[in-house]
Amino acid sequence: MIWIMTAHEPAGTLITVDGRLSGDSVGAVESCCMQAISNGKPVWLYLRDVSTIDERGHTLLRQLAEKAVGLKASGIYSSYIVDKIQSAHLAKRQSQR
């Protein structure tokens, strides 16, 4: 089960996710993020209460980081995953310079 909330602010869009970022729910989160990105404003994805992230979820988070979507998470598990993805993305960007 997944719960996705989207808040459109003047400065950008905040997408908050609760539940599992796995299976079919990954496509729903991806769709929300791509729609928000198409508006041309900054996008932030907040994994508020996410208990599971499968390989498709990891892949989506890596792709979103590459599209300059801000990633944030609460909870030990989700925060660890987000920190790991952001660190890898930053290292990749620095090595390309």
CYANA upper distance limits for C-alpha pairs under 8 A (distance plus 0.5 A):
  1 MET  CA     19 GLY  CA      6.21
  1 MET  CA     20 ARG  CA      6.66
  1 MET  CA     25 SER  CA      8.02
  2 ILE  CA     17 VAL  CA      7.58
  2 ILE  CA     18 ASP  CA      6.27
  2 ILE  CA     19 GLY  CA      4.94
  2 ILE  CA     20 ARG  CA      6.19
  2 ILE  CA     21 LEU  CA      7.89
  2 ILE  CA     25 SER  CA      6.90
  3 TRP  CA     17 VAL  CA      6.23
  3 TRP  CA     18 ASP  CA      5.53
  3 TRP  CA     19 GLY  CA      6.70
  4 ILE  CA     15 ILE  CA      7.36
  4 ILE  CA     16 THR  CA      6.23
  4 ILE  CA     17 VAL  CA      5.23
  4 ILE  CA     18 ASP  CA      7.09
  4 ILE  CA     29 VAL  CA      7.70
  5 MET  CA     15 ILE  CA      6.16
  5 MET  CA     16 THR  CA      5.63
  5 MET  CA     17 VAL  CA      7.08
  6 THR  CA     13 THR  CA      7.45
  6 THR  CA     14 LEU  CA      6.31
  6 THR  CA     15 ILE  CA      5.02
  6 THR  CA     16 THR  CA      6.93
  6 THR  CA     32 CYS  CA      8.39
  7 ALA  CA     13 THR  CA      6.20
  7 ALA  CA     14 LEU  CA      5.66
  7 ALA  CA     15 ILE  CA      6.91
  8 HIS  CA     12 GLY  CA      6.76
  8 HIS  CA     13 THR  CA      5.09
  8 HIS  CA     14 LEU  CA      7.06
  9 GLU  CA     13 THR  CA      6.22
  9 GLU  CA     14 LEU  CA      8.11
 11 ALA  CA     41 LYS  CA      7.45
 11 ALA  CA     42 PRO  CA      7.50
 12 GLY  CA     41 LYS  CA      5.42
 12 GLY  CA     42 PRO  CA      5.15
 12 GLY  CA     43 VAL  CA      6.16
 12 GLY  CA     44 TRP  CA      8.30
 13 THR  CA     36 ALA  CA      6.94
 13 THR  CA     41 LYS  CA      7.65
 13 THR  CA     42 PRO  CA      6.90
 13 THR  CA     43 VAL  CA      5.32
 13 THR  CA     44 TRP  CA      6.76
 14 LEU  CA     43 VAL  CA      6.49
 14 LEU  CA     44 TRP  CA      5.35
 14 LEU  CA     45 LEU  CA      6.52
 14 LEU  CA     46 TYR  CA      7.73
 15 ILE  CA     32 CYS  CA      8.23
 15 ILE  CA     33 CYS  CA      7.94
 15 ILE  CA     43 VAL  CA      8.10
 15 ILE  CA     44 TRP  CA      6.67
 15 ILE  CA     45 LEU  CA      5.35
 15 ILE  CA     46 TYR  CA      6.55
 16 THR  CA     45 LEU  CA      6.50
 16 THR  CA     46 TYR  CA      5.19
 16 THR  CA     47 LEU  CA      6.50
 16 THR  CA     48 ARG  CA      6.88
 17 VAL  CA     29 VAL  CA      8.40
 17 VAL  CA     45 LEU  CA      8.10
 17 VAL  CA     46 TYR  CA      6.69
 17 VAL  CA     47 LEU  CA      5.47
 17 VAL  CA     48 ARG  CA      6.34
 17 VAL  CA     49 ASP  CA      7.42
 17 VAL  CA     50 VAL  CA      7.41
 18 ASP  CA     47 LEU  CA      6.96
 18 ASP  CA     48 ARG  CA      6.15
 18 ASP  CA     49 ASP  CA      5.03
 18 ASP  CA     50 VAL  CA      5.61
 19 GLY  CA     49 ASP  CA      6.53
 19 GLY  CA     50 VAL  CA      5.20
 19 GLY  CA     51 SER  CA      6.53
 19 GLY  CA     52 THR  CA      7.93
 20 ARG  CA     25 SER  CA      7.67
 20 ARG  CA     50 VAL  CA      5.88
 20 ARG  CA     51 SER  CA      6.11
 20 ARG  CA     52 THR  CA      5.31
 20 ARG  CA     53 ILE  CA      6.83
 21 LEU  CA     25 SER  CA      6.38
 21 LEU  CA     26 VAL  CA      6.01
 21 LEU  CA     50 VAL  CA      7.30
 21 LEU  CA     51 SER  CA      8.39
 21 LEU  CA     52 THR  CA      6.37
 21 LEU  CA     53 ILE  CA      5.25
 21 LEU  CA     54 ASP  CA      7.15
 21 LEU  CA     57 GLY  CA      5.92
 22 SER  CA     26 VAL  CA      6.01
 22 SER  CA     52 THR  CA      7.16
 22 SER  CA     53 ILE  CA      5.97
 22 SER  CA     54 ASP  CA      5.47
 22 SER  CA     55 GLU  CA      8.17
 22 SER  CA     56 ARG  CA      7.07
 22 SER  CA     57 GLY  CA      6.17
 23 GLY  CA     27 GLY  CA      8.46
 23 GLY  CA     54 ASP  CA      7.94
 23 GLY  CA     56 ARG  CA      7.78
 24 ASP  CA     28 ALA  CA      7.53
 25 SER  CA     29 VAL  CA      6.88
 26 VAL  CA     30 GLU  CA      6.58
 26 VAL  CA     56 ARG  CA      7.22
 26 VAL  CA     57 GLY  CA      6.27
 26 VAL  CA     60 LEU  CA      7.86
 27 GLY  CA     31 SER  CA      6.53
 28 ALA  CA     32 CYS  CA      6.86
 29 VAL  CA     33 CYS  CA      6.68
 30 GLU  CA     34 MET  CA      6.54
 30 GLU  CA     60 LEU  CA      7.48
 31 SER  CA     35 GLN  CA      6.66
 32 CYS  CA     36 ALA  CA      6.74
 33 CYS  CA     37 ILE  CA      6.56
 33 CYS  CA     43 VAL  CA      8.02
 33 CYS  CA     45 LEU  CA      8.38
 34 MET  CA     38 SER  CA      6.67
 35 GLN  CA     39 ASN  CA      7.45
 36 ALA  CA     40 GLY  CA      8.14
 36 ALA  CA     41 LYS  CA      8.12
 36 ALA  CA     43 VAL  CA      7.06
 37 ILE  CA     41 LYS  CA      7.16
 37 ILE  CA     42 PRO  CA      7.65
 37 ILE  CA     43 VAL  CA      6.87
 42 PRO  CA     68 ALA  CA      8.47
 42 PRO  CA     69 VAL  CA      7.48
 42 PRO  CA     70 GLY  CA      8.48
 43 VAL  CA     68 ALA  CA      8.37
 43 VAL  CA     69 VAL  CA      5.67
 43 VAL  CA     70 GLY  CA      6.74
 44 TRP  CA     69 VAL  CA      6.00
 44 TRP  CA     70 GLY  CA      4.86
 44 TRP  CA     71 LEU  CA      6.42
 44 TRP  CA     72 LYS  CA      8.05
 45 LEU  CA     69 VAL  CA      7.37
 45 LEU  CA     70 GLY  CA      6.51
 45 LEU  CA     71 LEU  CA      5.56
 45 LEU  CA     72 LYS  CA      6.79
 46 TYR  CA     71 LEU  CA      6.61
 46 TYR  CA     72 LYS  CA      5.31
 46 TYR  CA     73 ALA  CA      5.93
 46 TYR  CA     74 SER  CA      8.46
 47 LEU  CA     71 LEU  CA      8.37
 47 LEU  CA     72 LYS  CA      6.76
 47 LEU  CA     73 ALA  CA      4.98
 47 LEU  CA     74 SER  CA      6.93
 47 LEU  CA     78 SER  CA      7.34
 48 ARG  CA     73 ALA  CA      6.15
 48 ARG  CA     74 SER  CA      5.73
 48 ARG  CA     75 GLY  CA      8.03
 49 ASP  CA     74 SER  CA      7.24
 49 ASP  CA     75 GLY  CA      7.57
 50 VAL  CA     75 GLY  CA      8.46
 50 VAL  CA     78 SER  CA      6.99
 51 SER  CA     77 TYR  CA      8.03
 51 SER  CA     78 SER  CA      7.93
 53 ILE  CA     57 GLY  CA      5.78
 53 ILE  CA     58 HIS  CA      7.02
 53 ILE  CA     78 SER  CA      8.38
 54 ASP  CA     58 HIS  CA      6.81
 55 GLU  CA     59 THR  CA      6.64
 56 ARG  CA     60 LEU  CA      6.66
 57 GLY  CA     61 LEU  CA      6.72
 58 HIS  CA     62 ARG  CA      6.74
 58 HIS  CA     81 ILE  CA      8.45
 59 THR  CA     63 GLN  CA      6.70
 60 LEU  CA     64 LEU  CA      6.58
 61 LEU  CA     65 ALA  CA      6.65
 61 LEU  CA     71 LEU  CA      8.40
 61 LEU  CA     82 VAL  CA      8.25
 61 LEU  CA     85 ILE  CA      7.84
 62 ARG  CA     66 GLU  CA      6.89
 62 ARG  CA     85 ILE  CA      6.61
 62 ARG  CA     89 HIS  CA      8.08
 63 GLN  CA     67 LYS  CA      6.91
 64 LEU  CA     68 ALA  CA      6.97
 64 LEU  CA     69 VAL  CA      5.80
 65 ALA  CA     69 VAL  CA      5.76
 65 ALA  CA     70 GLY  CA      7.25
 65 ALA  CA     71 LEU  CA      7.60
 65 ALA  CA     85 ILE  CA      8.15
 65 ALA  CA     86 GLN  CA      7.41
 65 ALA  CA     89 HIS  CA      7.40
 66 GLU  CA     89 HIS  CA      7.54
 71 LEU  CA     82 VAL  CA      7.03
 71 LEU  CA     86 GLN  CA      8.31
 72 LYS  CA     79 SER  CA      7.64
 72 LYS  CA     82 VAL  CA      7.13
 73 ALA  CA     78 SER  CA      6.10
 73 ALA  CA     79 SER  CA      5.33
 73 ALA  CA     82 VAL  CA      7.18
 74 SER  CA     78 SER  CA      6.84
 74 SER  CA     79 SER  CA      6.16
 75 GLY  CA     79 SER  CA      6.31
 76 ILE  CA     80 TYR  CA      6.53
 77 TYR  CA     81 ILE  CA      6.92
 78 SER  CA     82 VAL  CA      6.66
 79 SER  CA     83 ASP  CA      6.48
 80 TYR  CA     84 LYS  CA      6.58
 81 ILE  CA     85 ILE  CA      6.73
 82 VAL  CA     86 GLN  CA      6.57
 83 ASP  CA     87 SER  CA      6.50
 84 LYS  CA     88 ALA  CA      6.71
 85 ILE  CA     89 HIS  CA      6.59
 86 GLN  CA     90 LEU  CA      6.55
 87 SER  CA     91 ALA  CA      6.63
 88 ALA  CA     92 LYS  CA      6.61
 89 HIS  CA     93 ARG  CA      6.73
 90 LEU  CA     94 GLN  CA      6.69
 91 ALA  CA     95 SER  CA      6.67
 92 LYS  CA     96 GLN  CA      6.88
 93 ARG  CA     97 ARG  CA      7.30
